[in-house]
Amino acid sequence: MKKNKFFNKNWIFLQNKLFCKCVKNNIKNFFIPLTNFGLLEFSGHDSTSFLHNQLTNNVKYLNTEKTQLSGYCSSKGKLLVTMILWKINNKIVLLLPYELLPSVQKKIKIFILRSKVKLKDITHKHLIFGLIGKKMAYFLQTWFQNLPKKPYDKIDNIFGTLIRITDFNQIPRYQWITKNNIIGIKIWEILSKKFPIANSFEWSFCDIKSGIPQITLETKEKFIPQMINFELIGGIDFKKGCYPGQEIIARIQYLHKIKYRMMLAVINLTNENKDFIFLIKPGVNIFSEENSTKPCGKIVNSVKIETNKIYCLVKVRLDYVKNKKKIYINLVHKLLLKFQRLPYLIVNI
């Protein structure tokens, strides 16, 4: 697996210097080199049907104008990874967290068998940018005659693939995947001159506030999709047929046995608890004030974007939320979760 040498040289040394300055300073137009994402390419006559039988969404519906949110599950119905996929030049590309790419590639390769499918890691051949802001949309029209209008719409041309992502506070977001060549490097140079550069933590913050979960190494095989609202944001097709874990996921849905949902929460840091922020990370259990030994949920994603606040997506028991129980990451150290509204409706609450 080859990491992107261009980004290694031109971006990583800036990480500490640029940490979270854009959101913190209320800068509304900026870009982010998304070095934490990777790309897997599937080609061959059977690639569509093969992925259709592996992923949670209906890959047969995929066309050249749309992308798709999907997940890859274990046989027990637990998510191994979440991703965005799209079709281009008779190939299907998966955008997923770079840290999970090797394990996903290894596992999915086992099931190819005699299918006419070729799989390869193409991360090092591309540059991936996250872009946010209304001025950014005007800038993009220099490169793309028409912009994707709705979340998960996409446009392809010689400058790459442009995907509209879920908005952040009604501000448009895009992901731009371009080739790691003269054109891609030129795009980097122009973006760097015109807009502030932010850290990938800021992209995570936008995802968290938008209620879009991401599976990490710490949370791999920890969540059934409905526990993190995956069907509510378009990541599951319940009519598509079989895939790993489908029977368990469908049973939970149709028997209305969803006991957990994902909620947005903020933790206010004080002099009393600020030394314990190391406890606030994906995969850590959360507890109610009534029972400090039995977990009532788990952190899905978290990010510290302000000096005194940490934002989280957490899986939590619905009855605890309905009854307005106080939920802590750590009861002893007073790391209290204060729940906020997600930008979409959770029907069970």
C-alpha positions in Angstrom: 0.0 0.0 0.0 1.5 3.3 -1.2 0.9 6.5 0.7 0.7 9.7 -1.4 4.2 11.1 -1.6 3.1 14.6 -2.8 0.9 15.1 0.3 3.6 13.6 2.5 6.0 16.3 1.3 3.7 19.3 1.1 1.1 18.8 3.8 2.0 16.7 6.8 4.6 19.2 8.1 1.8 21.8 8.2 -0.5 19.7 10.5 0.4 21.3 13.8 0.6 24.8 12.5 -2.8 24.7 10.9 -4.7 22.7 13.5 -8.4 23.7 13.6 -7.8 27.4 12.9 -10.6 27.9 10.3 -13.7 26.7 12.3 -12.4 28.2 15.5 -11.9 31.6 13.8 -15.3 31.4 12.0 -13.6 31.2 8.5 -16.4 30.0 6.2 -14.4 29.2 3.0 -11.4 26.8 3.3 -10.0 23.6 1.9 -8.5 20.5 3.5 -6.2 17.9 2.0 -7.9 14.7 3.1 -4.8 12.5 3.7 -6.9 10.3 6.0 -8.9 8.8 3.1 -7.9 6.2 0.6 -9.3 4.9 -2.7 -10.0 1.3 -3.8 -10.9 0.7 -7.5 -13.0 -2.3 -8.7 -13.0 -3.2 -12.4 -14.1 -6.1 -14.5 -17.3 -7.5 -15.9 -18.7 -8.6 -12.5 -17.6 -5.7 -10.4 -21.2 -4.2 -10.0 -22.9 -7.5 -9.1 -20.0 -8.5 -6.8 -20.1 -5.2 -4.8 -23.9 -5.4 -4.8 -23.6 -8.7 -2.9 -21.1 -7.3 -0.4 -22.4 -3.8 0.6 -25.4 -2.5 2.4 -26.7 -0.3 -0.4 -28.0 -1.1 -3.9 -24.9 -0.9 -6.1 -27.0 -1.8 -9.2 -28.7 1.6 -8.9 -25.3 3.4 -9.1 -24.9 5.6 -12.2 -22.3 8.1 -13.5 -24.1 11.1 -12.0 -24.6 9.9 -8.4 -22.4 8.6 -5.6 -23.7 6.3 -2.9 -23.2 6.0 0.9 -22.7 2.4 1.9 -21.2 0.1 4.4 -19.4 -3.2 4.6 -20.5 -5.5 7.4 -19.3 -8.7 9.1 -21.5 -11.8 9.1 -22.8 -10.6 12.5 -24.2 -7.4 10.9 -21.5 -5.2 12.5 -19.9 -2.4 10.3 -16.4 -3.0 9.2 -16.2 0.3 7.3 -18.4 3.1 5.9 -17.7 4.6 2.5 -18.8 6.6 -0.5 -18.7 4.9 -3.9 -19.2 6.0 -7.5 -19.0 4.7 -11.0 -16.5 6.1 -13.6 -15.3 4.7 -16.9 -16.8 1.3 -16.2 -15.1 1.1 -12.9 -16.3 1.6 -9.3 -14.3 3.6 -6.8 -14.6 3.4 -3.0 -13.6 6.3 -0.8 -12.9 5.1 2.7 -10.7 5.8 5.8 -7.1 5.1 4.9 -6.4 3.3 8.2 -9.1 0.7 7.3 -8.2 0.3 3.7 -5.7 -2.7 4.1 -8.1 -4.8 6.2 -11.0 -4.1 3.9 -9.0 -4.9 0.8 -7.7 -8.1 2.3 -11.2 -9.3 3.5 -13.1 -8.4 0.3 -10.5 -10.0 -1.9 -11.2 -13.4 -0.3 -14.8 -13.4 -1.8 -13.8 -12.5 -5.4 -13.0 -16.2 -6.2 -13.9 -16.8 -9.9 -15.7 -13.5 -10.4 -14.4 -11.3 -13.2 -13.3 -8.6 -10.7 -10.0 -6.8 -10.3 -9.3 -4.8 -7.1 -6.4 -2.3 -6.5 -5.5 0.5 -4.2 -5.2 3.7 -6.2 -4.7 6.2 -3.3 -1.2 7.1 -4.4 -2.4 8.1 -7.9 -4.8 10.7 -6.6 -5.1 13.9 -4.4 -8.3 14.2 -2.3 -9.5 17.6 -1.2 -12.3 18.6 1.1 -13.8 22.0 0.2 -16.3 24.1 2.1 -17.9 27.5 1.6 -20.1 29.5 -0.8 -17.1 31.3 -2.3 -15.6 27.9 -2.9 -18.6 27.0 -5.0 -17.9 30.0 -7.2 -14.3 29.0 -7.5 -15.1 25.5 -8.5 -17.1 26.8 -11.5 -13.7 27.7 -13.1 -13.0 24.0 -13.2 -16.5 22.4 -13.5 -19.1 24.0 -15.8 -21.9 22.6 -13.7 -21.7 21.8 -10.0 -23.4 18.9 -8.3 -26.6 20.3 -6.7 -27.6 17.8 -4.1 -25.7 15.7 -1.5 -24.0 12.7 -3.2 -24.4 14.1 -6.7 -21.2 14.2 -8.7 -19.5 15.6 -11.8 -16.6 14.1 -13.7 -14.3 15.9 -16.2 -10.5 16.0 -17.0 -9.9 17.8 -13.7 -11.3 14.9 -11.7 -14.4 13.9 -9.8 -16.3 16.5 -7.7 -18.8 15.2 -5.1 -21.3 17.2 -3.2 -21.2 16.2 0.4 -23.9 16.9 3.1 -23.9 20.6 3.9 -22.5 22.0 7.1 -24.9 24.6 8.7 -26.3 25.2 5.2 -22.9 25.8 3.8 -22.0 23.6 0.8 -19.3 21.0 1.1 -17.5 19.1 -1.7 -14.9 16.4 -2.1 -12.6 16.8 -5.1 -10.7 13.7 -6.2 -8.1 14.6 -8.9 -5.0 12.9 -10.4 -1.7 13.1 -8.7 0.0 14.7 -11.7 0.7 18.2 -13.1 -3.0 19.1 -13.0 -3.5 18.0 -9.5 -0.4 19.8 -8.2 -1.5 23.0 -10.0 -4.9 22.7 -8.3 -3.1 22.4 -4.9 -1.0 25.5 -5.7 -4.0 27.6 -6.8 -6.2 26.5 -3.8 -3.3 27.3 -1.4 -3.1 30.9 -2.7 -6.8 31.6 -2.7 -8.1 29.9 0.4 -6.9 29.0 4.0 -5.8 25.5 4.5 -7.5 23.6 7.4 -6.7 20.3 9.2 -8.6 17.1 8.6 -10.0 17.4 12.2 -12.2 20.3 10.8 -13.7 18.0 8.2 -14.4 15.5 10.9 -16.1 18.3 12.9 -18.4 19.1 9.9 -19.3 15.4 9.6 -20.0 15.1 13.3 -22.3 18.2 13.3 -24.0 16.9 10.2 -24.6 13.5 11.9 -22.5 11.5 9.5 -20.6 8.7 11.3 -17.3 7.2 10.3 -16.1 3.8 11.4 -12.5 3.9 12.8 -10.0 1.2 13.9 -11.3 1.6 17.4 -15.0 1.1 16.4 -14.6 -1.6 13.7 -17.2 -4.3 14.3 -18.8 -2.4 17.2 -22.0 -1.1 15.6 -25.0 -2.6 13.7 -25.8 0.1 11.1 -29.1 1.3 12.6 -27.3 2.0 15.9 -25.5 4.8 14.1 -28.5 6.0 12.1 -27.1 4.6 8.9 -30.4 3.9 7.3 -31.6 7.4 8.1 -28.8 9.0 6.1 -29.3 6.7 3.1 -26.7 4.0 3.7 -28.9 0.9 3.6 -31.3 -0.5 1.0 -33.6 -3.0 2.7 -35.0 -4.4 -0.6 -31.8 -5.2 -2.3 -31.3 -8.8 -1.2 -28.4 -10.6 0.5 -25.1 -9.3 1.7 -22.9 -10.1 4.8 -25.0 -9.5 8.0 -28.2 -8.7 6.0 -30.4 -11.1 7.9 -29.6 -9.6 11.3 -29.9 -6.0 10.0 -33.2 -6.7 8.4 -34.6 -8.5 11.4 -33.8 -5.5 13.7 -35.5 -3.2 11.3 -38.7 -5.0 10.7 -39.2 -6.3 14.2 -38.7 -2.7 15.5 -36.0 -3.8 17.9 -33.8 -0.7 17.5 -32.8 0.0 21.1 -29.9 2.3 20.4 -29.5 5.4 18.2 -26.7 7.8 17.5 -26.9 11.3 19.0 -24.9 14.5 18.8 -23.4 15.6 22.1 -21.0 18.2 23.4 -18.7 18.0 26.5 -17.8 21.2 28.2 -14.3 21.2 29.6 -13.6 22.8 32.9 -10.7 23.0 35.3 -12.2 20.0 37.1 -12.3 17.6 34.1 -9.9 19.0 31.4 -7.0 16.7 32.4 -9.2 13.7 31.4 -9.9 14.5 27.8 -7.8 11.4 26.8 -10.8 9.4 27.9 -12.9 11.0 25.1 -12.2 8.9 22.0 -14.0 6.5 19.6 -14.9 3.2 21.1 -15.0 4.4 24.7 -18.1 3.3 26.7 -20.6 5.8 28.2 -22.6 5.4 31.4 -25.8 6.8 33.0 -25.7 8.5 36.4 -27.8 5.6 37.8 -25.4 2.8 36.7 -21.7 3.5 36.5 -20.7 -0.1 35.8 -23.0 -1.1 32.9 -22.5 0.9 29.7 -25.5 2.5 28.0 -23.6 3.3 24.8 -20.4 4.1 23.1 -18.5 7.0 21.5 -18.7 6.8 17.7 -16.6 9.8 16.7 -15.2 12.8 18.6 -13.2 15.9 17.9 -11.8 18.8 19.9 -12.4 21.9 17.8 -12.7 24.6 20.5 -10.5 25.2 23.5 -13.2 24.2 26.0 -15.5 21.9 24.0 -15.4 18.4 22.5 -18.1 17.3 20.1 -19.1 13.7 19.8 -21.4 11.3 18.0 -22.5 8.7 20.5 -24.5 5.5 20.3 -26.9 5.6 23.3 -29.9 3.7 24.6 -33.1 5.3 23.4 -34.9 4.9 26.7 -32.2 6.8 28.5 -32.5 9.7 26.0 -36.4 9.7 26.2 -36.2 9.8 30.0 -33.6 12.5 30.0 -31.1 10.6 32.0 -27.7 12.2 32.6 -25.1 10.4 30.6 -21.4 10.5 31.3 -18.2 9.3 29.6 -16.7 9.0 33.0 -18.9 9.6 36.1 -16.0 10.2 38.4 -14.3 12.8 36.3 -17.6 14.6 35.5 -17.4 14.3 31.7 -21.1 15.0 31.1 -22.6 14.6 27.6 -25.0 17.4 26.7 -27.2 16.3 23.7 -27.9 18.5 20.8 -30.2 18.2 17.8 -29.1 16.4 14.7 -30.0 18.0 11.3 -32.3 15.0 10.5 -35.2 13.4 12.4 -34.7 10.3 14.5 -38.1 8.6 14.3 -37.8 6.5 17.4 -37.5 9.5 19.8 
